[in-house]
Every structure is written in structure tokens, then in C-alpha cells.
């Protein structure tokens, strides 16, 4: 573990309209913020101990912001600004802590997962997308194909990938498919999930331009690009509420 921790991956946090409310800093004090140059001074004022990277104001939207990060940093773990905790999906005993708030433990998990990805030659790594621990499959703690949530996704040297900046959202489905097409596998640590707060309700972030119409439009676009790998999400017993336009991934291997 100590050997893997010698080199830590750069952790970047794209943010917009939340200069006074970057929740993730409490969990990862070493993260660096990525904001538009129009908001940079306000973020620096509120978070003087945090490195703030600014990109040109003509870059609009989260997808273009993520692409800017890929172009300017060789290796990076991207995480959203509204993360409330890290959850252990495999904790079932009364004394097992389900939620993790300790910054040192969270940083160790991120870097050790990045280290494992490097060891197996994967170019992209992520964590579980599940929202309910009951969805966790104890026989599949690690996956090498599947959906990688852009809210907590890492890119390693030589990935050679780019986002489609025409997409207003759904960039994680696009990147998951592109990774499978180009590299055939990735690393997804299903043992842990980063829990966000206010994806669709809080001010700032992607909520200013994420709509049901845009989700449907992007789903149709993804199906055109990747065919049957993109499916429409349907309600399940554990997840009854599904937004119009939400999609799932189904890879043939």
C-alpha cells in the first residue's frame, strides 16, 4: 500500500456557481478546483488554501470543461464538487462503517485504485454507480466493463481519449463506450460509491442546462453512435423513479 501511495494522482474538481459551497473539499482537502476565469477570483477568495485552475470563459458546459482537463493534465482523477461521503457497499455488520468521511482513508482508496489500474494496464478507472447498497454484487467487487460515472472517474497516461464537446450531458456514457471501443476494458471498483448531494436540485453545477429534453436528445445521439450498447433505463424493484431520457449500458462482453 505504501509503495502505491508514493505517487498520488492529481485530483481535480470542476465547479460552477458554487464558490461558497464546494462540499468535496471537506472530504479531499488536497483536491484542486477547475473553474471558469470569470469565477476564479471568487473561488480563490473563499478557498485560499486550495489551488484553483481557471479555463477561458468561452469554454461552456461540463463536457467541454472535462475535455479541457484532459488536454491540460496527463493523469487526473475528476470528482464533482457536491460529494457528501464515500460509501462502503460491502458493509453489512452493525460495527461496519458504511459512510467514510476520513480524508486520509478516501485519498488512500482513490490512489490505491489508480495504482491497481496501472498495474493491470487499464487507462480509465472509476467506482460503483449504485445508489443502493442492496444492488451490490459481492461476487463482482471489481468490473472491467461497464458504466463509469464522470462524477468520479480517473484517466491514466496513454488513454488517448477525448470527450464529444457537443454533448451537454451524458458525457460519461459516451466516455464509457469509447473506452470499451478503444481499450476493451477498464477498472471499476464496485466496493465503493461516492455519494453526491443535489445533482438535480441544488444551485449551480450542471443544473442550469440539464433538462429532460437534453437527456432524450443525447440518448438518441448515443444510440446512433454506439447502437445496442445504449439502452433506455427502465424502473426496477430497487429503483422505481427513472427520469425520461435516462439510459443504461449493455456491452456484449
Secondary structure, DSSP 8 states (H G I E B T S, - for coil): -HHHHTS---EEEE-SS-TT--GGGGT-TT-EEEEETTTHHHHHHH-TTS-EEEE-TT--SHHHHHHHHHHH-SSEEEE-TTEEEEEETT--STTS--EE--HHHHHHHHHHHHHHHHHHT-SEEEE---SSGGG--TT-SEESSS---TTEEEE-TT------TT-SS-HHHHHHHHHHHHHS--EEETTEEEEES-TTTSSSGGGGT--HHHHHHHHHHHHHHHGGGEEE----SS-----TT-EEE----
